[in-house]
Amino acid sequence: MRLSNIIAPLMLVLLLTGCGQGKVNDSAICSGLDPLVSSHADALIVDGGPKSLVTGERLITGFDAGCHK
């Protein structure tokens, strides 16, 4: 049996078994990102240029909406 005949099915099995192995903990993600978003907001106020202000505002708005802030 050729190695290439084993690799493709093995990769498929690994992909399928890796997906759906549990629920993502949204509160843990939000808690972990909260200080990073806050420090980014502070940095935007101090030295943000026009583009970083726009993208930063989008990031913070999305984070607030997703994490119910």
PQR file of N, CA, C, O and H, with PARSE charges and radii, in Angstrom:
ATOM      1  N   MET A   1       0.843  -1.175   0.000 -0.4000 1.5000
ATOM      2  CA  MET A   1       0.000   0.000   0.000 -0.0000 2.0000
ATOM      3  C   MET A   1       0.894   1.245   0.000  0.5500 1.7000
ATOM      4  O   MET A   1       1.863   1.336   0.753 -0.5500 1.4000
ATOM      5  N   ARG A   2       0.546   2.183  -0.850 -0.4000 1.5000
ATOM      6  CA  ARG A   2       1.340   3.400  -0.960 -0.0000 2.0000
ATOM      7  C   ARG A   2       1.033   4.350   0.185  0.5500 1.7000
ATOM      8  O   ARG A   2      -0.090   4.404   0.685 -0.5500 1.4000
ATOM      9  H   ARG A   2      -0.242   2.109  -1.462  0.4000 1.0000
ATOM     10  N   LEU A   3       2.034   5.085   0.583 -0.4000 1.5000
ATOM     11  CA  LEU A   3       1.899   6.034   1.687 -0.0000 2.0000
ATOM     12  C   LEU A   3       0.860   7.107   1.376  0.5500 1.7000
ATOM     13  O   LEU A   3       0.115   7.528   2.261 -0.5500 1.4000
ATOM     14  H   LEU A   3       2.947   5.042   0.177  0.4000 1.0000
ATOM     15  N   SER A   4       0.812   7.548   0.125 -0.4000 1.5000
ATOM     16  CA  SER A   4      -0.150   8.588  -0.246 -0.0000 2.0000
ATOM     17  C   SER A   4      -1.591   8.097  -0.118  0.5500 1.7000
ATOM     18  O   SER A   4      -2.498   8.901   0.092 -0.5500 1.4000
ATOM     19  H   SER A   4       1.418   7.206  -0.594  0.4000 1.0000
ATOM     20  N   ASN A   5      -1.809   6.801  -0.240 -0.4000 1.5000
ATOM     21  CA  ASN A   5      -3.158   6.251  -0.075 -0.0000 2.0000
ATOM     22  C   ASN A   5      -3.586   6.229   1.387  0.5500 1.7000
ATOM     23  O   ASN A   5      -4.778   6.133   1.678 -0.5500 1.4000
ATOM     24  H   ASN A   5      -1.072   6.147  -0.411  0.4000 1.0000
ATOM     25  N   ILE A   6      -2.648   6.314   2.294 -0.4000 1.5000
ATOM     26  CA  ILE A   6      -2.951   6.317   3.723 -0.0000 2.0000
ATOM     27  C   ILE A   6      -3.089   7.741   4.249  0.5500 1.7000
ATOM     28  O   ILE A   6      -3.917   8.001   5.121 -0.5500 1.4000
ATOM     29  H   ILE A   6      -1.680   6.392   2.058  0.4000 1.0000
ATOM     30  N   ILE A   7      -2.296   8.653   3.733 -0.4000 1.5000
ATOM     31  CA  ILE A   7      -2.238  10.007   4.262 -0.0000 2.0000
ATOM     32  C   ILE A   7      -3.551  10.764   4.080  0.5500 1.7000
ATOM     33  O   ILE A   7      -4.031  11.387   5.027 -0.5500 1.4000
ATOM     34  H   ILE A   7      -1.623   8.442   3.025  0.4000 1.0000
ATOM     35  N   ALA A   8      -4.142  10.725   2.885 -0.4000 1.5000
ATOM     36  CA  ALA A   8      -5.366  11.483   2.636 -0.0000 2.0000
ATOM     37  C   ALA A   8      -6.508  11.054   3.562  0.5500 1.7000
ATOM     38  O   ALA A   8      -7.129  11.920   4.178 -0.5500 1.4000
ATOM     39  H   ALA A   8      -3.752  10.219   2.116  0.4000 1.0000
ATOM     40  N   PRO A   9      -6.813   9.757   3.689 -0.5600 1.5000
ATOM     41  CA  PRO A   9      -7.877   9.373   4.625  0.2800 2.0000
ATOM     42  C   PRO A   9      -7.530   9.704   6.076  0.5500 1.7000
ATOM     43  O   PRO A   9      -8.408  10.082   6.853 -0.5500 1.4000
ATOM     44  N   LEU A  10      -6.273   9.567   6.440 -0.4000 1.5000
ATOM     45  CA  LEU A  10      -5.856   9.885   7.805 -0.0000 2.0000
ATOM     46  C   LEU A  10      -6.062  11.367   8.101  0.5500 1.7000
ATOM     47  O   LEU A  10      -6.531  11.726   9.181 -0.5500 1.4000
ATOM     48  H   LEU A  10      -5.561   9.261   5.809  0.4000 1.0000
ATOM     49  N   MET A  11      -5.716  12.224   7.150 -0.4000 1.5000
ATOM     50  CA  MET A  11      -5.911  13.663   7.336 -0.0000 2.0000
ATOM     51  C   MET A  11      -7.397  13.982   7.479  0.5500 1.7000
ATOM     52  O   MET A  11      -7.771  14.828   8.291 -0.5500 1.4000
ATOM     53  H   MET A  11      -5.335  11.932   6.273  0.4000 1.0000
ATOM     54  N   LEU A  12      -8.237  13.321   6.709 -0.4000 1.5000
ATOM     55  CA  LEU A  12      -9.678  13.542   6.793 -0.0000 2.0000
ATOM     56  C   LEU A  12     -10.209  13.128   8.161  0.5500 1.7000
ATOM     57  O   LEU A  12     -11.007  13.847   8.761 -0.5500 1.4000
ATOM     58  H   LEU A  12      -7.933  12.634   6.050  0.4000 1.0000
ATOM     59  N   VAL A  13      -9.772  11.977   8.653 -0.4000 1.5000
ATOM     60  CA  VAL A  13     -10.206  11.505   9.964 -0.0000 2.0000
ATOM     61  C   VAL A  13      -9.750  12.478  11.049  0.5500 1.7000
ATOM     62  O   VAL A  13     -10.524  12.806  11.948 -0.5500 1.4000
ATOM     63  H   VAL A  13      -9.124  11.393   8.165  0.4000 1.0000
ATOM     64  N   LEU A  14      -8.519  12.935  10.975 -0.4000 1.5000
ATOM     65  CA  LEU A  14      -8.014  13.881  11.978 -0.0000 2.0000
ATOM     66  C   LEU A  14      -8.791  15.189  11.939  0.5500 1.7000
ATOM     67  O   LEU A  14      -9.098  15.766  12.982 -0.5500 1.4000
ATOM     68  H   LEU A  14      -7.890  12.668  10.245  0.4000 1.0000
ATOM     69  N   LEU A  15      -9.106  15.652  10.746 -0.4000 1.5000
ATOM     70  CA  LEU A  15      -9.867  16.887  10.602 -0.0000 2.0000
ATOM     71  C   LEU A  15     -11.266  16.734  11.189  0.5500 1.7000
ATOM     72  O   LEU A  15     -11.727  17.599  11.933 -0.5500 1.4000
ATOM     73  H   LEU A  15      -8.857  15.184   9.899  0.4000 1.0000
ATOM     74  N   LEU A  16     -11.932  15.652  10.859 -0.4000 1.5000
ATOM     75  CA  LEU A  16     -13.300  15.446  11.328 -0.0000 2.0000
ATOM     76  C   LEU A  16     -13.381  15.186  12.827  0.5500 1.7000
ATOM     77  O   LEU A  16     -14.335  15.620  13.473 -0.5500 1.4000
ATOM     78  H   LEU A  16     -11.557  14.949  10.254  0.4000 1.0000
ATOM     79  N   THR A  17     -12.418  14.499  13.383 -0.4000 1.5000
ATOM     80  CA  THR A  17     -12.461  14.232  14.817 -0.0000 2.0000
ATOM     81  C   THR A  17     -12.027  15.443  15.624  0.5500 1.7000
ATOM     82  O   THR A  17     -12.387  15.564  16.795 -0.5500 1.4000
ATOM     83  H   THR A  17     -11.643  14.146  12.858  0.4000 1.0000
ATOM     84  N   GLY A  18     -11.270  16.331  15.025 -0.4000 1.5000
ATOM     85  CA  GLY A  18     -10.843  17.540  15.722 -0.0000 2.0000
ATOM     86  C   GLY A  18     -11.933  18.585  15.799  0.5500 1.7000
ATOM     87  O   GLY A  18     -11.915  19.432  16.692 -0.5500 1.4000
ATOM     88  H   GLY A  18     -10.978  16.233  14.074  0.4000 1.0000
ATOM     89  N   CYS A  19     -12.880  18.544  14.881 -0.4000 1.5000
ATOM     90  CA  CYS A  19     -13.976  19.510  14.869 -0.0000 2.0000
ATOM     91  C   CYS A  19     -15.104  19.031  15.756  0.5500 1.7000
ATOM     92  O   CYS A  19     -15.433  17.844  15.766 -0.5500 1.4000
ATOM     93  H   CYS A  19     -12.895  17.856  14.155  0.4000 1.0000
ATOM     94  N   GLY A  20     -15.685  19.928  16.486 -0.4000 1.5000
ATOM     95  CA  GLY A  20     -16.827  19.604  17.312 -0.0000 2.0000
ATOM     96  C   GLY A  20     -16.488  18.815  18.556  0.5500 1.7000
ATOM     97  O   GLY A  20     -17.335  18.087  19.075 -0.5500 1.4000
ATOM     98  H   GLY A  20     -15.418  20.891  16.478  0.4000 1.0000
ATOM     99  N   GLN A  21     -15.274  18.943  19.040 -0.4000 1.5000
ATOM    100  CA  GLN A  21     -14.867  18.209  20.240 -0.0000 2.0000
ATOM    101  C   GLN A  21     -15.245  18.945  21.515  0.5500 1.7000
ATOM    102  O   GLN A  21     -14.718  18.630  22.582 -0.5500 1.4000
ATOM    103  H   GLN A  21     -14.587  19.534  18.618  0.4000 1.0000
ATOM    104  N   GLY A  22     -16.095  19.862  21.436 -0.4000 1.5000
ATOM    105  CA  GLY A  22     -16.492  20.600  22.623 -0.0000 2.0000
ATOM    106  C   GLY A  22     -16.950  21.978  22.238  0.5500 1.7000
ATOM    107  O   GLY A  22     -16.724  22.436  21.118 -0.5500 1.4000
ATOM    108  H   GLY A  22     -16.523  20.119  20.569  0.4000 1.0000
ATOM    109  N   LYS A  23     -17.589  22.628  23.162 -0.4000 1.5000
ATOM    110  CA  LYS A  23     -18.111  23.952  22.910 -0.0000 2.0000
ATOM    111  C   LYS A  23     -17.066  24.998  23.304  0.5500 1.7000
ATOM    112  O   LYS A  23     -16.355  24.844  24.296 -0.5500 1.4000
ATOM    113  H   LYS A  23     -17.773  22.255  24.072  0.4000 1.0000
ATOM    114  N   VAL A  24     -16.994  26.038  22.525 -0.4000 1.5000
ATOM    115  CA  VAL A  24     -16.084  27.140  22.828 -0.0000 2.0000
ATOM    116  C   VAL A  24     -16.662  27.920  23.996  0.5500 1.7000
ATOM    117  O   VAL A  24     -17.859  28.206  24.034 -0.5500 1.4000
ATOM    118  H   VAL A  24     -17.572  26.163  21.718  0.4000 1.0000
ATOM    119  N   ASN A  25     -15.814  28.256  24.936 -0.4000 1.5000
ATOM    120  CA  ASN A  25     -16.234  29.012  26.108 -0.0000 2.0000
ATOM    121  C   ASN A  25     -16.121  30.502  25.796  0.5500 1.7000
ATOM    122  O   ASN A  25     -15.047  31.095  25.896 -0.5500 1.4000
ATOM    123  H   ASN A  25     -14.841  28.024  24.905  0.4000 1.0000
ATOM    124  N   ASP A  26     -17.258  31.094  25.414 -0.4000 1.5000
ATOM    125  CA  ASP A  26     -17.259  32.503  25.028 -0.0000 2.0000
ATOM    126  C   ASP A  26     -16.808  33.426  26.146  0.5500 1.7000
ATOM    127  O   ASP A  26     -16.089  34.395  25.902 -0.5500 1.4000
ATOM    128  H   ASP A  26     -18.131  30.612  25.333  0.4000 1.0000
ATOM    129  N   SER A  27     -17.223  33.134  27.367 -0.4000 1.5000
ATOM    130  CA  SER A  27     -16.851  34.026  28.461 -0.0000 2.0000
ATOM    131  C   SER A  27     -15.342  34.004  28.705  0.5500 1.7000
ATOM    132  O   SER A  27     -14.759  35.025  29.068 -0.5500 1.4000
ATOM    133  H   SER A  27     -17.807  32.346  27.565  0.4000 1.0000
ATOM    134  N   ALA A  28     -14.713  32.857  28.510 -0.4000 1.5000
ATOM    135  CA  ALA A  28     -13.258  32.776  28.674 -0.0000 2.0000
ATOM    136  C   ALA A  28     -12.549  33.575  27.581  0.5500 1.7000
ATOM    137  O   ALA A  28     -11.546  34.239  27.840 -0.5500 1.4000
ATOM    138  H   ALA A  28     -15.187  32.027  28.215  0.4000 1.0000
ATOM    139  N   ILE A  29     -13.070  33.507  26.373 -0.4000 1.5000
ATOM    140  CA  ILE A  29     -12.474  34.271  25.273 -0.0000 2.0000
ATOM    141  C   ILE A  29     -12.614  35.767  25.553  0.5500 1.7000
ATOM    142  O   ILE A  29     -11.660  36.531  25.408 -0.5500 1.4000
ATOM    143  H   ILE A  29     -13.886  32.968  26.162  0.4000 1.0000
ATOM    144  N   CYS A  30     -13.811  36.167  25.954 -0.4000 1.5000
ATOM    145  CA  CYS A  30     -14.041  37.590  26.241 -0.0000 2.0000
ATOM    146  C   CYS A  30     -13.187  38.063  27.416  0.5500 1.7000
ATOM    147  O   CYS A  30     -12.624  39.157  27.375 -0.5500 1.4000
ATOM    148  H   CYS A  30     -14.587  35.546  26.072  0.4000 1.0000
ATOM    149  N   SER A  31     -13.092  37.259  28.440 -0.4000 1.5000
ATOM    150  CA  SER A  31     -12.268  37.633  29.601 -0.0000 2.0000
ATOM    151  C   SER A  31     -10.805  37.757  29.214  0.5500 1.7000
ATOM    152  O   SER A  31     -10.110  38.656  29.689 -0.5500 1.4000
ATOM    153  H   SER A  31     -13.550  36.371  28.474  0.4000 1.0000
ATOM    154  N   GLY A  32     -10.335  36.871  28.363 -0.4000 1.5000
ATOM    155  CA  GLY A  32      -8.942  36.928  27.936 -0.0000 2.0000
ATOM    156  C   GLY A  32      -8.647  38.102  27.030  0.5500 1.7000
ATOM    157  O   GLY A  32      -7.556  38.669  27.081 -0.5500 1.4000
ATOM    158  H   GLY A  32     -10.899  36.141  27.977  0.4000 1.0000
ATOM    159  N   LEU A  33      -9.618  38.477  26.193 -0.4000 1.5000
ATOM    160  CA  LEU A  33      -9.400  39.576  25.259 -0.0000 2.0000
ATOM    161  C   LEU A  33      -9.693  40.948  25.856  0.5500 1.7000
ATOM    162  O   LEU A  33      -9.214  41.957  25.340 -0.5500 1.4000
ATOM    163  H   LEU A  33     -10.504  38.017  26.152  0.4000 1.0000
ATOM    164  N   ASP A  34     -10.460  40.998  26.917 -0.4000 1.5000
ATOM    165  CA  ASP A  34     -10.870  42.271  27.496 -0.0000 2.0000
ATOM    166  C   ASP A  34      -9.699  43.204  27.812  0.5500 1.7000
ATOM    167  O   ASP A  34      -9.736  44.365  27.402 -0.5500 1.4000
ATOM    168  H   ASP A  34     -10.849  40.178  27.336  0.4000 1.0000
ATOM    169  N   PRO A  35      -8.663  42.752  28.521 -0.5600 1.5000
ATOM    170  CA  PRO A  35      -7.554  43.673  28.794  0.2800 2.0000
ATOM    171  C   PRO A  35      -6.794  44.094  27.533  0.5500 1.7000
ATOM    172  O   PRO A  35      -6.259  45.201  27.469 -0.5500 1.4000
ATOM    173  N   LEU A  36      -6.748  43.217  26.539 -0.4000 1.5000
ATOM    174  CA  LEU A  36      -6.060  43.567  25.294 -0.0000 2.0000
ATOM    175  C   LEU A  36      -6.825  44.629  24.521  0.5500 1.7000
ATOM    176  O   LEU A  36      -6.224  45.545  23.960 -0.5500 1.4000
ATOM    177  H   LEU A  36      -7.182  42.318  26.591  0.4000 1.0000
ATOM    178  N   VAL A  37      -8.147  44.512  24.488 -0.4000 1.5000
ATOM    179  CA  VAL A  37      -8.968  45.505  23.807 -0.0000 2.0000
ATOM    180  C   VAL A  37      -8.882  46.842  24.542  0.5500 1.7000
ATOM    181  O   VAL A  37      -8.813  47.896  23.911 -0.5500 1.4000
ATOM    182  H   VAL A  37      -8.635  43.768  24.944  0.4000 1.0000
ATOM    183  N   SER A  38      -8.887  46.796  25.854 -0.4000 1.5000
ATOM    184  CA  SER A  38      -8.787  48.035  26.633 -0.0000 2.0000
ATOM    185  C   SER A  38      -7.454  48.735  26.401  0.5500 1.7000
ATOM    186  O   SER A  38      -7.415  49.953  26.233 -0.5500 1.4000
ATOM    187  H   SER A  38      -8.944  45.939  26.367  0.4000 1.0000
ATOM    188  N   SER A  39      -6.359  47.971  26.392 -0.4000 1.5000
ATOM    189  CA  SER A  39      -5.054  48.595  26.164 -0.0000 2.0000
ATOM    190  C   SER A  39      -4.939  49.117  24.733  0.5500 1.7000
ATOM    191  O   SER A  39      -4.274  50.124  24.491 -0.5500 1.4000
ATOM    192  H   SER A  39      -6.391  46.981  26.529  0.4000 1.0000
ATOM    193  N   HIS A  40      -5.579  48.439  23.791 -0.4000 1.5000
ATOM    194  CA  HIS A  40      -5.587  48.916  22.404 -0.0000 2.0000
ATOM    195  C   HIS A  40      -6.358  50.239  22.318  0.5500 1.7000
ATOM    196  O   HIS A  40      -5.940  51.166  21.624 -0.5500 1.4000
ATOM    197  H   HIS A  40      -6.120  47.621  23.987  0.4000 1.0000
ATOM    198  N   ALA A  41      -7.473  50.311  23.021 -0.4000 1.5000
ATOM    199  CA  ALA A  41      -8.253  51.556  23.023 -0.0000 2.0000
ATOM    200  C   ALA A  41      -7.425  52.707  23.594  0.5500 1.7000
ATOM    201  O   ALA A  41      -7.455  53.818  23.065 -0.5500 1.4000
ATOM    202  H   ALA A  41      -7.812  49.557  23.584  0.4000 1.0000
ATOM    203  N   ASP A  42      -6.697  52.444  24.658 -0.4000 1.5000
ATOM    204  CA  ASP A  42      -5.834  53.469  25.247 -0.0000 2.0000
ATOM    205  C   ASP A  42      -4.748  53.912  24.269  0.5500 1.7000
ATOM    206  O   ASP A  42      -4.460  55.102  24.144 -0.5500 1.4000
ATOM    207  H   ASP A  42      -6.672  51.542  25.088  0.4000 1.0000
ATOM    208  N   ALA A  43      -4.151  52.947  23.583 -0.4000 1.5000
ATOM    209  CA  ALA A  43      -3.093  53.269  22.618 -0.0000 2.0000
ATOM    210  C   ALA A  43      -3.648  54.069  21.447  0.5500 1.7000
ATOM    211  O   ALA A  43      -2.971  54.960  20.933 -0.5500 1.4000
ATOM    212  H   ALA A  43      -4.385  51.980  23.685  0.4000 1.0000
ATOM    213  N   LEU A  44      -4.857  53.767  21.022 -0.4000 1.5000
ATOM    214  CA  LEU A  44      -5.456  54.534  19.928 -0.0000 2.0000
ATOM    215  C   LEU A  44      -5.655  55.992  20.317  0.5500 1.7000
ATOM    216  O   LEU A  44      -5.482  56.896  19.499 -0.5500 1.4000
ATOM    217  H   LEU A  44      -5.407  53.043  21.439  0.4000 1.0000
ATOM    218  N   ILE A  45      -6.015  56.204  21.559 -0.4000 1.5000
ATOM    219  CA  ILE A  45      -6.218  57.573  22.033 -0.0000 2.0000
ATOM    220  C   ILE A  45      -4.896  58.331  22.050  0.5500 1.7000
ATOM    221  O   ILE A  45      -4.844  59.507  21.690 -0.5500 1.4000
ATOM    222  H   ILE A  45      -6.156  55.469  22.223  0.4000 1.0000
ATOM    223  N   VAL A  46      -3.829  57.655  22.468 -0.4000 1.5000
ATOM    224  CA  VAL A  46      -2.530  58.311  22.608 -0.0000 2.0000
ATOM    225  C   VAL A  46      -1.874  58.602  21.261  0.5500 1.7000
ATOM    226  O   VAL A  46      -1.452  59.733  21.017 -0.5500 1.4000
ATOM    227  H   VAL A  46      -3.871  56.700  22.759  0.4000 1.0000
ATOM    228  N   ASP A  47      -1.780  57.607  20.386 -0.4000 1.5000
ATOM    229  CA  ASP A  47      -1.017  57.820  19.157 -0.0000 2.0000
ATOM    230  C   ASP A  47      -1.629  57.182  17.910  0.5500 1.7000
ATOM    231  O   ASP A  47      -0.907  56.891  16.956 -0.5500 1.4000
ATOM    232  H   ASP A  47      -2.122  56.688  20.584  0.4000 1.0000
ATOM    233  N   GLY A  48      -2.909  56.966  17.898 -0.4000 1.5000
ATOM    234  CA  GLY A  48      -3.539  56.327  16.737 -0.0000 2.0000
ATOM    235  C   GLY A  48      -3.640  57.256  15.547  0.5500 1.7000
ATOM    236  O   GLY A  48      -4.025  58.420  15.660 -0.5500 1.4000
ATOM    237  H   GLY A  48      -3.495  57.202  18.673  0.4000 1.0000
ATOM    238  N   GLY A  49      -3.281  56.703  14.403 -0.4000 1.5000
ATOM    239  CA  GLY A  49      -3.453  57.446  13.155 -0.0000 2.0000
ATOM    240  C   GLY A  49      -4.855  57.207  12.610  0.5500 1.7000
ATOM    241  O   GLY A  49      -5.634  56.459  13.203 -0.5500 1.4000
ATOM    242  H   GLY A  49      -2.968  55.757  14.310  0.4000 1.0000
ATOM    243  N   PRO A  50      -5.180  57.839  11.482 -0.5600 1.5000
ATOM    244  CA  PRO A  50      -6.535  57.734  10.941  0.2800 2.0000
ATOM    245  C   PRO A  50      -6.981  56.291  10.658  0.5500 1.7000
ATOM    246  O   PRO A  50      -8.103  55.914  10.996 -0.5500 1.4000
ATOM    247  N   LYS A  51      -6.125  55.502  10.053 -0.4000 1.5000
ATOM    248  CA  LYS A  51      -6.509  54.125   9.731 -0.0000 2.0000
ATOM    249  C   LYS A  51      -6.636  53.269  10.982  0.5500 1.7000
ATOM    250  O   LYS A  51      -7.567  52.472  11.100 -0.5500 1.4000
ATOM    251  H   LYS A  51      -5.213  55.808   9.778  0.4000 1.0000
ATOM    252  N   SER A  52      -5.705  53.429  11.913 -0.4000 1.5000
ATOM    253  CA  SER A  52      -5.775  52.615  13.128 -0.0000 2.0000
ATOM    254  C   SER A  52      -6.963  53.026  13.999  0.5500 1.7000
ATOM    255  O   SER A  52      -7.500  52.203  14.740 -0.5500 1.4000
ATOM    256  H   SER A  52      -4.949  54.076  11.817  0.4000 1.0000
ATOM    257  N   LEU A  53      -7.368  54.265  13.916 -0.4000 1.5000
ATOM    258  CA  LEU A  53      -8.555  54.693  14.653 -0.0000 2.0000
ATOM    259  C   LEU A  53      -9.807  54.006  14.110  0.5500 1.7000
ATOM    260  O   LEU A  53     -10.671  53.575  14.874 -0.5500 1.4000
ATOM    261  H   LEU A  53      -6.932  54.934  13.314  0.4000 1.0000
ATOM    262  N   VAL A  54      -9.894  53.909  12.789 -0.4000 1.5000
ATOM    263  CA  VAL A  54     -11.055  53.259  12.164 -0.0000 2.0000
ATOM    264  C   VAL A  54     -11.073  51.773  12.475  0.5500 1.7000
ATOM    265  O   VAL A  54     -12.097  51.240  12.903 -0.5500 1.4000
ATOM    266  H   VAL A  54      -9.192  54.258  12.168  0.4000 1.0000
ATOM    267  N   THR A  55      -9.938  51.092  12.263 -0.4000 1.5000
ATOM    268  CA  THR A  55      -9.912  49.651  12.510 -0.0000 2.0000
ATOM    269  C   THR A  55     -10.043  49.347  14.002  0.5500 1.7000
ATOM    270  O   THR A  55     -10.667  48.355  14.377 -0.5500 1.4000
ATOM    271  H   THR A  55      -9.106  51.525  11.915  0.4000 1.0000
ATOM    272  N   GLY A  56      -9.473  50.176  14.839 -0.4000 1.5000
ATOM    273  CA  GLY A  56      -9.595  49.992  16.278 -0.0000 2.0000
ATOM    274  C   GLY A  56     -11.030  50.161  16.745  0.5500 1.7000
ATOM    275  O   GLY A  56     -11.507  49.410  17.596 -0.5500 1.4000
ATOM    276  H   GLY A  56      -8.966  50.982  14.535  0.4000 1.0000
ATOM    277  N   GLU A  57     -11.712  51.141  16.191 -0.4000 1.5000
ATOM    278  CA  GLU A  57     -13.114  51.359  16.549 -0.0000 2.0000
ATOM    279  C   GLU A  57     -13.955  50.163  16.131  0.5500 1.7000
ATOM    280  O   GLU A  57     -14.851  49.751  16.866 -0.5500 1.4000
ATOM    281  H   GLU A  57     -11.325  51.751  15.499  0.4000 1.0000
ATOM    282  N   ARG A  58     -13.677  49.599  14.957 -0.4000 1.5000
ATOM    283  CA  ARG A  58     -14.409  48.414  14.494 -0.0000 2.0000
ATOM    284  C   ARG A  58     -14.133  47.217  15.396  0.5500 1.7000
ATOM    285  O   ARG A  58     -15.048  46.467  15.736 -0.5500 1.4000
ATOM    286  H   ARG A  58     -12.948  49.933  14.359  0.4000 1.0000
ATOM    287  N   LEU A  59     -12.877  47.042  15.779 -0.4000 1.5000
ATOM    288  CA  LEU A  59     -12.505  45.941  16.665 -0.0000 2.0000
ATOM    289  C   LEU A  59     -13.223  46.059  18.002  0.5500 1.7000
ATOM    290  O   LEU A  59     -13.819  45.092  18.476 -0.5500 1.4000
ATOM    291  H   LEU A  59     -12.135  47.652  15.502  0.4000 1.0000
ATOM    292  N   ILE A  60     -13.170  47.228  18.604 -0.4000 1.5000
ATOM    293  CA  ILE A  60     -13.760  47.427  19.918 -0.0000 2.0000
ATOM    294  C   ILE A  60     -15.289  47.306  19.854  0.5500 1.7000
ATOM    295  O   ILE A  60     -15.901  46.729  20.753 -0.5500 1.4000
ATOM    296  H   ILE A  60     -12.686  48.013  18.219  0.4000 1.0000
ATOM    297  N   THR A  61     -15.899  47.842  18.803 -0.4000 1.5000
ATOM    298  CA  THR A  61     -17.347  47.724  18.646 -0.0000 2.0000
ATOM    299  C   THR A  61     -17.761  46.267  18.488  0.5500 1.7000
ATOM    300  O   THR A  61     -18.738  45.823  19.092 -0.5500 1.4000
ATOM    301  H   THR A  61     -15.401  48.310  18.073  0.4000 1.0000
ATOM    302  N   GLY A  62     -17.012  45.523  17.670 -0.4000 1.5000
ATOM    303  CA  GLY A  62     -17.305  44.104  17.496 -0.0000 2.0000
ATOM    304  C   GLY A  62     -17.112  43.303  18.784  0.5500 1.7000
ATOM    305  O   GLY A  62     -17.917  42.429  19.104 -0.5500 1.4000
ATOM    306  H   GLY A  62     -16.219  45.884  17.179  0.4000 1.0000
ATOM    307  N   PHE A  63     -16.063  43.600  19.502 -0.4000 1.5000
ATOM    308  CA  PHE A  63     -15.807  42.936  20.772 -0.0000 2.0000
ATOM    309  C   PHE A  63     -16.932  43.230  21.769  0.5500 1.7000
ATOM    310  O   PHE A  63     -17.444  42.326  22.428 -0.5500 1.4000
ATOM    311  H   PHE A  63     -15.408  44.310  19.242  0.4000 1.0000
ATOM    312  N   ASP A  64     -17.303  44.500  21.867 -0.4000 1.5000
ATOM    313  CA  ASP A  64     -18.375  44.886  22.786 -0.0000 2.0000
ATOM    314  C   ASP A  64     -19.687  44.203  22.430  0.5500 1.7000
ATOM    315  O   ASP A  64     -20.417  43.759  23.316 -0.5500 1.4000
ATOM    316  H   ASP A  64     -16.887  45.235  21.332  0.4000 1.0000
ATOM    317  N   ALA A  65     -19.990  44.116  21.139 -0.4000 1.5000
ATOM    318  CA  ALA A  65     -21.229  43.474  20.723 -0.0000 2.0000
ATOM    319  C   ALA A  65     -21.189  41.968  20.993  0.5500 1.7000
ATOM    320  O   ALA A  65     -22.164  41.398  21.481 -0.5500 1.4000
ATOM    321  H   ALA A  65     -19.397  44.477  20.419  0.4000 1.0000
ATOM    322  N   GLY A  66     -20.077  41.336  20.678 -0.4000 1.5000
ATOM    323  CA  GLY A  66     -19.956  39.898  20.863 -0.0000 2.0000
ATOM    324  C   GLY A  66     -19.869  39.477  22.325  0.5500 1.7000
ATOM    325  O   GLY A  66     -20.311  38.391  22.701 -0.5500 1.4000
ATOM    326  H   GLY A  66     -19.285  41.800  20.281  0.4000 1.0000
ATOM    327  N   CYS A  67     -19.301  40.340  23.127 -0.4000 1.5000
ATOM    328  CA  CYS A  67     -19.122  40.011  24.553 -0.0000 2.0000
ATOM    329  C   CYS A  67     -20.131  40.724  25.434  0.5500 1.7000
ATOM    330  O   CYS A  67     -20.008  40.718  26.659 -0.5500 1.4000
ATOM    331  H   CYS A  67     -18.942  41.221  22.822  0.4000 1.0000
ATOM    332  N   HIS A  68     -21.127  41.337  24.813 -0.4000 1.5000
ATOM    333  CA  HIS A  68     -22.234  41.976  25.534 -0.0000 2.0000
ATOM    334  C   HIS A  68     -21.742  43.010  26.551  0.5500 1.7000
ATOM    335  O   HIS A  68     -22.114  42.988  27.724 -0.5500 1.4000
ATOM    336  H   HIS A  68     -21.227  41.341  23.818  0.4000 1.0000
ATOM    337  N   LYS A  69     -20.902  43.905  26.064 -0.4000 1.5000
ATOM    338  CA  LYS A  69     -20.365  44.970  26.935 -0.0000 2.0000
ATOM    339  C   LYS A  69     -21.203  46.221  26.776  0.5500 1.7000
ATOM    340  O   LYS A  69     -20.926  47.235  27.417 -0.5500 1.4000
ATOM    341  H   LYS A  69     -20.599  43.923  25.111  0.4000 1.0000
TER
END
